[in-house]
Amino acid sequence: MPRSPRTLQQRLTEGVVIGAEGYVFELERRGYVKAGPFVPEVILDAPEALAQLHREFLRAGADVMVALTYYAHRDKLRAVRREGDLEAMNRRAVRIANEVAAEGDALVAGNVSNTWSFDPEHPVGSGRVVREQYREQLGWAVGEGIDFVIAETNDYVGEAVIALEVCQELGLPAMVTFASVQSERTYDGFSYVDACRVLADKGAALVGLNCSRGPETMLPLLERIRAAVDVPVAAQPVPYRTTHRTPAFESLEYEGGRRAFPIELEPFGLTRFEMADFARRARDIGVDYVGICCGGAPHHVRAMAEALGRTPPASRYSPAMELHPVLGGDGRQGSMGRWEGEDPAAAGSP
């Protein structure tokens, strides 16, 4: 059942909703998720670490706590021999998101993702497997209490439609987003604009893009999607410097061809200021849900929230570089941190 008296739809009419994801990447950096399988075992192994990251995103200005059930489905848990933890992991993830959301004014989103089980050559048989996985996950999420569902990182329109249909069976609004890994089309042959149009026509509450693309390669697609659909549009890029030659961060490489994705991406990262600029640009073209995906961290979210006119709790600690002893410009200190007028020879003497 929904847990917030102010629904997603109400908040969208009031202005841009700020999202924050990237939990799996950030928790991997902190030592709580194994790169490779990227299964969120942290939910049961270190729940306090997950709650802390939720709390940091909330303080940074996120309007939504997303239950960390990305890849917490039967096939992925079987790969790490934790299929027996399936229900406990899904329920605990939603419970933690609810506990932290109650500390502020945040919505709670259930979450389903690409399953790697859908086969467009066998859509009925593989679709049945996907549907049952989504029903399992979202059935538990509904039991714990969520406001809406984010069905994300979709590579196939066929799989995205199944996620939407399960949400509709459960009476839940759905935000459905595609991972635009390929330059122009989904893996089952739809342009990303047409993919969003299909999901909007079938009743998705929001449609758009997440993951894979950084701001520069996502924004042009967002403009075309915004012009093509009548429902709210969502955008959650990765904070990496993707280009026309490498539109998705999965294809970023070092000189010589060594792959950067997924655990050597640091040299390609965007600053908080570049993500703040994305937030403004996305708002200005009419994007309704502005967030961040893999690689995102609380300092990015705070900068994006401030760029959109917010003053979240974490803004108390926003940079004040004028007070820096070396870089400050308050007139009392010189370029090397000495008091102006001080004898350089005497500096540092007792």
TORZALO-718765 format. One record per residue: x, y, z of N, C-alpha, C in turn; residue in three letters. Coordinates in steps of 0.001 Angstrom, whole numbers, plus 500000, padded with zeros to 6 digits. Example, Ala and Ser with C-alpha at 12.3 -4.5 7.8 and 13.67 -1.06 7.14 Angstrom:
// TORZALO-718765
513190494310507800512300495500507800513200496700507800ALA512850497750507080513670498940507140512900500030507870SER
This chain:
// TORZALO-718765
500836498801500000500000500000500000500870501248500000MET500431502341499379501205503581499391501408504079500817PRO502555504662501071502894505074502426502945506584502600ARG502976507351501524503084508807501629501763509463501258SER501309510448502056500062511141501701500200512018500457PRO501429512409500111501673513197498895502221512271497829ARG501394511967496848501746510975495848502802511497494883THR503334510573494107504283510945493054503639511928492088LEU502411511650491689501741512522490721501553513929491287GLN501198514041492556501049515361493176502372516113493183GLN503435515423493524504742516078493573505199516523492192ARG504878515741491175505253516124489820504537517395489379LEU503316517608489857502607518843489501503202520053490217THR503931519824491311504513520919492093505886521340491584GLU506524520496490783507856520826490285508664519577490034GLY509929519759489736510813518634489429510992517756490667VAL510873516451490479511177515474491520512637515059491356VAL513366515027492462514787514697492423514985513245492838ILE515624512481491959515934511090492249517406510917492555GLY517733509800493185519138509492493475519308507988493460ALA520097507513492518520431506093492494521947505957492374GLU522383504780491965523808504506492002524207503786493274GLY523234503213493985523518502526495237524545501409495067TYR524391500615494016525251499446493855526700499866493633VAL526927500840492754528290501300492502528900501931493758PHE528138502767494432528673503450495609528964502457496727GLU528103501486496924528351500497497974529489499555497588LEU529701499338496300530887498576495883532152499339496235GLU532149500657495988533324501473496342533587501443497837ARG532518501352498616532663501347500070532966499955500634ARG532966498940499770533350497603500208532224496718500670GLY530997496955500176529842496178500618529151495413499496TYR529581495577498253529010494876497099530165494356496255VAL530037493139495731531095492560494901530913492978493450LYS531919493633492881531884493962491458531889492673490651ALA531162492688489563531000491496488732529548491078488803GLY529158490315489839527739489973489953526889491172490342PRO527432492092491139526723493303491581525371492976492228PHE525319491874492948524106491500493674524110492228495026VAL522996492838495424523003493671496642522936492866497935PRO523945492017498172524002491232499399524099492109500640GLU524513493363500455524619494314501556523311494419502337VAL522193494188501693520886494321502346520832493486503609ILE521365492260503543521351491366504693522684491347505430LEU523785491556504689525101491442505309525499492679506104ASP525089493853505644525456495106506320524335496124506147ALA523166495857506701522023496749506477522260498170506957PRO523122498332507952523404499684508444524136500512507392GLU524944499865506543525647500580505477524658501063504427ALA523682500235504095522659500640503136521814501766503713LEU521410501647504970520595502703505586521357504021505606ALA522656503973505851523446505202505888523496505873504525GLN523627505089503456523657505693502126522295506285501776LEU521218505582502097519888506177501930519819507523502650HIS520299507531503884520223508747504701521029509888504066ARG522178509571503513523007510597502875522317511162501639GLU521681510295500850520935510789499687519741511642500125PHE519063511240501188517937512020501696518400513397502132LEU519481513463502891520011514747503361520493515606502201ARG520921514964501119521429515700499963520316516270499102ALA519066515845499343517959516433498603517121515485497783GLY517377514178497860516581513226497087515152513184497612ALA514206513166496698512786513068497040512298511628497101ASP513136510686496695512724509288496590513822508395497175VAL513412507481498047514291506407498498513934505166497694MET514889504713496904514648503562496023515109502293496729VAL514191501366496944514563500101497577515630499406496736ALA516695498945497386517822498377496658517522496923496270LEU516559496757495364516236495421494872516681495221493429THR517514496146492941518124495974491613518981494711491650TYR518713493791490747519391492488490670519077491579491862TYR518115491939492700517726491047493793516593490137493324ALA516796489502492176515796488582491657516379487165491609HIS515529486208491324515871484794491506517109484377490718ARG517211484759489460518342484319488645519669484847489163ASP519707486129489524520970486711489996521356486151491362LYS520393485921492236520730485362493539521192483913493421LEU520638483204492439521093481836492207522569481830491812ARG522994482849491060524387482908490601525372483055491749ALA524933483660492868525828483806494019525398482890495167VAL524577481895494844524155480858495786523418481437496995ARG522562482448496725521789483020497822520303483053497469ARG519880482112496642518483482088496245517564481929497452GLU518054481263498487517256481084499687516989482371500444GLY517742483421500129517560484723500786516663485663499995ASP516052485150498936515336486019498001514269486865498686LEU513361486253499394512290487024500020512817487935501113GLU513698487422501945514237488243503033514962489466502491ALA515712489285501404516474490389500830515540491461500272MET514499491032499561513579491998498972512781492737500040ASN512291492011501023511507492671502071512365493622502898ARG513557493201503239514425494040504078514817495307503337ARG515056495222502043515433496403501267514332497458501309ALA513089497023501139511978497979501180511803498531502585VAL511979497677503571511828498110504962512853499197505308ARG514090499003504880515137499993505152514816501309504450ILE514390501230503192514028502447502461512901503185503167ALA511925502450503681510820503067504409511281503729505693ASN512157503066506417512635503620507681513339504953507472GLU514159505039506438514888506287506198513966507340505593VAL513081506947504694512146507912504094511322508611505156ALA510990507890506226510187508467507305510939509548508075ALA512254509616507907513039510660508557512922511995507829GLU512380511968506629512178513181505843510823513130505171GLY510747513742504019509476513785503279509663513090501947ASP510160511847501991510515511150500759509502510071500425ALA509349509829499137508604508684498643509484507444498703LEU508850506285498660509579505020498569509206504347497252VAL510223503989496479510001503313495197510443501863495288ALA509563500951494888510007499600494619510848499616493353GLY511591498553493124512515498579491993512612497213491340ASN512466497194490010512806496013489214513684496472488060VAL514486495555487573515477495918486563515511494871485455SER516370495135484489516619494143483443517029492817484101ASN516466491721483627516688490433484285517737489570483611THR518103489871482376518966489032481547518279487706481208TRP516978487607481460516229486383481150515356486531479919SER515100487774479492514188487990478366514890487702477047PHE514212486961476181514742486611474860513707487012473809ASP513987488036472989513003488475472001512700487418470949PRO513568486420470811513291485315469888512276484340470475GLU512127484352471782511173483478472481510438484318473524HIS509666485291473068509069486256473997508044485659474947PRO507341484600474538506311484037475411506951483261476561VAL507829482322476222508460481508477258509349482322478178GLY510228483145477594511125483952478431510346485031479166SER509293485537478533508467486543479180507765485999480413GLY507407484729480373506766484105481536507744484071482712ARG508991483768482453510011483746483511510191485140484101VAL510300486139483237510480487521483689509278487975484520VAL508080487654484033506864488081484721506806487519486142ARG507161486258486299507123485657487630508161486286488559GLU509332486622488029510339487285488858509839488651489323GLN509228489407488410508707490714488789507550490586489783TYR506692489597489578505575489415490512506079489083491909ARG507115488249491976507690487934493281508204489187493969GLU509085489890493289509717491060493899508695492118494299GLN507796492439493387506866493532493658505760493108494622LEU505435491839494665504478491374495654504995491604497061GLY506267491296497289506864491545498598506964493046498876TRP507304493817497851507426495264498031506098495888498437ALA505025495454497790503697495971498131503359495615499575VAL503728494411499991503462493998501358504162494866502382GLY505331495400502029506090496249502948505687497716502842GLU505076498111501712504611499482501536505511500313500641GLY505042500592499433505771501459498500504789502427497855ILE505329503498497295504494504517496653504386504327495149ASP505442503846494526505438503580493087506588502648492778PHE506739502299491511507798501376491087508666502049490035VAL509960501857490153510889502220489086511312500931488386ILE510916500780487135511325499654486300512379500192485348ALA513625499835485581514713500584484952515740499715484240GLU516617500432483521517737499836482802517239498791481822THR516113499096481196515524498167480236516256498221478900ASN516573497045478389517190496933477066516181496548475996ASP515060495966476433514031495475475520512693496126475848TYR511987496562474821510630497057475035509752495930475560VAL509944494725475044509142493595475494509245493362476986GLY510437493451477534510623493253478974510044494422479764GLU510211495634479249509667496816479926508147496758480001ALA507519496270478942506056496152478942505601495154480002VAL506335494058480170505987493090481209506058493736482587ILE507106494495482844507224495183484132506044496117484361ALA505683496877483335504546497788483462503262497020483738LEU503050495917483044501827495139483243501739494591484662GLU502857494157485217502843493668486599502523494805487561VAL503087495968487319502760497132488155501271497448488087CYS500713497370486905499290497665486740498428496614487432GLN498846495354487389498126494304488121498046494643489609GLU499108495239490128499206495546491553498685496938491890LEU498241497680490875497702499009491106498740500056491450GLY499953499902490913501057500801491250501456501673490062LEU501662502979490283502240503813489225503643503318488896PRO504020503401487629505324502901487197506094503961486429ALA507342504122486808508300504918486046509163503924485279MET509108503968483956509797502980483128510875503685482313VAL512120503254482500513235503913481814514110502890481100THR514704503357480014515540502512479173517003502884479331PHE517854501868479272519304502080479242519714502153477778ALA520054503340477332520339503543475906521783503184475592SER522091501885475705523451501395475496523856501549474038VAL522977501159473123523271501268471705523012502701471234GLN523540503020470096523498504412469664522097504908469349SER521248504056468782519943504535468324518758503706468785GLU518935502397469033517783501533469225517943500569470396ARG516806500124470934516809499070471933517252497767471289THR517512496764472117517957495480471575516889494787470748TYR515610495168470939514573494572470098514096495524469002ASP514927496516468666514733497246467428513919498517467457GLY513529499006468625512776500252468715513731501432468903PHE513445502551468243514181503755468609513845504075470058SER514746504757470748514480505066472157513269505986472300TYR513054506829471329511867507686471358510617506836471221VAL510602505916470262509433505052470080509230504133471279ASP510324503663471871510218502808473058509483503538474177ALA509857504788474404509191505582475438507734505848475069CYS507486506078473781506115506327473337505234505100473581ARG505766503911473307505006502679473530504617502550474998VAL505572502768475903505281502609477327504338503687477829LEU504482504908477295503559505980477675502146505647477228ALA502017505141476000500695504794475479500048503650476257ASP500870502799476845500349501669477611500072502025479069LYS500367503276479461499957503702480793501041503955481803GLY502309503985481392503368504318482346503171505734482866ALA503427505932484161503281507262484767504395508194484315ALA505595507663484143506738508401483614507497507478482679LEU508165508058481695509039507300480814510329508098480637VAL511388507405480222512634508130479989513825507208479933GLY514965507723480395516241507033480273516949506993481612LEU517706505929481833518590505876482995519845505109482613ASN520891505358483362522153504634483247522778504796481852CYS523871504122481624524596504043480347525124505388479853SER524252506363479613524696507623479032524962508686480096ARG526013509470479829526246510661480621525406511809480093GLY525448512953480759524595514074480362524705514480478901PRO525906514568478374526068515107477023525446514211475966GLU525445512909476180524858512022475172523422511629475508THR522968511953476717521576511683477062520666512854476733MET521132514073476922520266515244476737519645515339475336LEU520387515096474256519738515169472937518583514183472787PRO518737512966473335517655511996473285516473512451474135LEU516765513037475287515696513501476163514840514566475492LEU515477515448474752514707516479474051513717515850473077GLU514149514808472363513271514150471400512163513374472104ARG512487512750473231511467512027473989510435513000474542ILE510913514138475079510005515120475659508995515610474608ARG509461515755473377508581516236472313507599515168471839ALA507885513894472165507098512801471597506027512252472524ALA506113512528473832505165511921474774504465513005475585VAL503295512642476095502511513581476893502612513326478394ASP503300512266478798503454511960480220504763512563480719VAL504951512650482033506223513152482568507412512318482098PRO508555512988481976509780512355481484510804512290482613VAL511505511156482700512517510929483731513892510790483101ALA514909511275483816516288511185483327517228510941484494ALA517960509830484431518962509533485454520249509081484759GLN521090510021484341522321509660483646523385509179484613PRO524439508625484059525629508324484856526526509564484863VAL527276509786485941528134510973486006529502510732485367PRO529469510357484093530714510086483368530707510809482028TYR531898511042481516532100511873480334531960511036479074ARG530727510745478695530469510022477453530482511005476282THR530754510481475097530902511320473909530121510715472751THR530071511436471633529400510923470440530055509616469995HIS531360509506470143532060508277469748531789507141470729ARG531673507487472003531379506499473039530156506987473820THR528949506824473266527752507395473881527365506767475210PRO527810505533475471527484504847476716528760504562477500ALA528667504603478830529880504439479622530438503023479564PHE529632502054479124530142500703478945531229500640477875GLU531260501630476974532231501600475879533437502505476118SER533523503150477278534675504006477555535942503156477680LEU537040503649477076538292502904477068539463503825477352GLU540522503232477879541797503923477994542534503844476660TYR543525504699476510544370504597475326544992503211475286GLU544891502558474152545354501186474050544227500181474079GLY543023500667474444541847499815474337541397499125475610GLY542079499374476760541629498732477995540292499307478436ARG539349498434478758538004498836479136538003499512480507ARG537282500627480606537156501328481881536001500793482723ALA534935500386482069533751499880482754534014498483483308PHE533596498158484522532866499025485451533693499579486604PRO534964499155486756535681499537487985536966500325487734ILE537091500907486529538214501807486269537712503102485636GLU536579503585486098535912504730485474536315506078486058LEU537079506095487128537339507360487824537873508479486930GLU538807508223486014539305509336485186538261509956484263PRO537151509257484059536096509752483173534966510442483940PHE535110510568485267534029511077486094533764512562485918GLY532514512933486112532097514337486068532112514922487474LEU532317516208487547532306516890488827530880517176489269THR530752517598490514529436517992491026528874519171490241ARG529761520050489761529312521224489025528740520838487665PHE529344519839487035528827519376485747527469518684485916GLU527295517966487010525986517347487253524945518395487625MET525354519455488312524422520551488589523978521206487288ALA524913521361486363524565521933485064523594521029484319ASP523805519716484400522850518788483784521451518979484372PHE521359519090485684520050519230486327519308520451485790ALA520025521558485650519395522779485122518958522588483675ARG519825522008482861519511521824481452518345520861481272ARG518316519796482059517218518846481965515900519508482342ALA515905520270483432514692520994483827514236521923482723ARG515176522608482100514826523619481108514225523020479839ASP514520521748479546513903521130478370512621520383478737ILE512247520443480026510970519866480423511031518506481073GLY512203518071481522512303516798482245511700516990483640VAL510890516036484063510118516159485296510753515449486486ASP511535514425486217512181513623487266513663513623486934TYR514457514308487731515885514492487447516687513774488521VAL517506512825488093518285512071489061519650511712488533GLY520201510663489102521547510223488765521590508720488943ILE522485508044488225522533506591488275523944506140488657CYS524408505017488127525656504384488553526819505371488591CYS527489505424489715528570506374489920528143507583490714GLY526837507762490880526329508896491622526651508786493099GLY526870509921493718527181509985495144526454511182495748ALA526355511237497074525586512313497705526008513723497319PRO527301513962497101527715515322496753527179515738495379HIS527021514765494461526385515088493184524931515491493398HIS524233514713494215522808514963494430522587516315495089VAL523412516648496072523280517955496727523476519085495728ARG524487518978494878524737520025493892523579520141492910ALA522993519012492528521852519037491612520634519661492285MET520398519301493536519267519880494269519425521388494396ALA520611521848494721520847523283494860520687523992493519GLU521113523328492434520954523924491102519491524102490742ALA518631523283491345517193523366491082516468524211492121LEU517242524954492914516645525902493842516321525354495210GLY516808524162495531516537523569496828517639523924497839ARG517305523806499095518297523933500169518115522728501087THR518647521573500700518482520376501520519310520461502799PRO519075519581503764519843519621505016521353519619504811PRO521838518871503822523285518801503610523864520106503091ALA523010521053502688523519522346502227524196523123503345SER523930522739504572524636523375505694526146523246505520ARG526560522165504845527984521904504673528428522072503224TYR527683522836502443528117523123501079529409523935501110SER530213523839500047531525524492500065531451525995500329PRO532409526483501091532602527919501329534088528190501116ALA534493528184499853535911528232499533536565529554499924MET535742530578500143536317531849500592536933531733501979GLU536597530665502692537144530460504035538350529522504041LEU538735529050502873539877528144502796541163528909503091HIS542088528353503897543292529100504281544225529426503129PRO544183528685502053545049528954500910544269529590499763VAL543079529066499500542311529519498344541353530651498660LEU541188530973499942540199531960500339540489533342499807GLY539446534148499693539587535497499165538976536539500081GLY539122536334501414538479537260502335539354538479502650ASP540532538577501999541361539762502171542316539682503343GLY542201538666504170543075538575505337544286537710505085ARG544247536880504034545339535966503809545898536130502409GLN547165535914502270547813535958500975547680534632500259GLY548289534542499090548098533374498247548714532117498843SER549619532256499772550230531073500361549751530836501792MET548680531506502193548092531221503482548660532031504623GLY549560533007504365550105533836505442549206535026505671ARG549190535524506875548487536777507139549148537890506357TRP548332538731505719548888539832504934549657540784505848GLU550830541178505381551692542072506159552659541329507058GLY552537540005507125553406539230507977554776539093507323GLU555820539135508112557182538940507620557349537486507220ASP557613537214505910557754535818505479558804535079506275PRO559840535768506687560901535083507422560444534630508790ALA559412535339509301558953535003510636557813533994510618ALA557308533730509425556144532826509333556500531457509855ALA555688530983510731555872529635511300556814529603512463GLY557446530778512847558357530766513993557551530779515278SER558059530180516348557324530118517598557145531488518226PRO
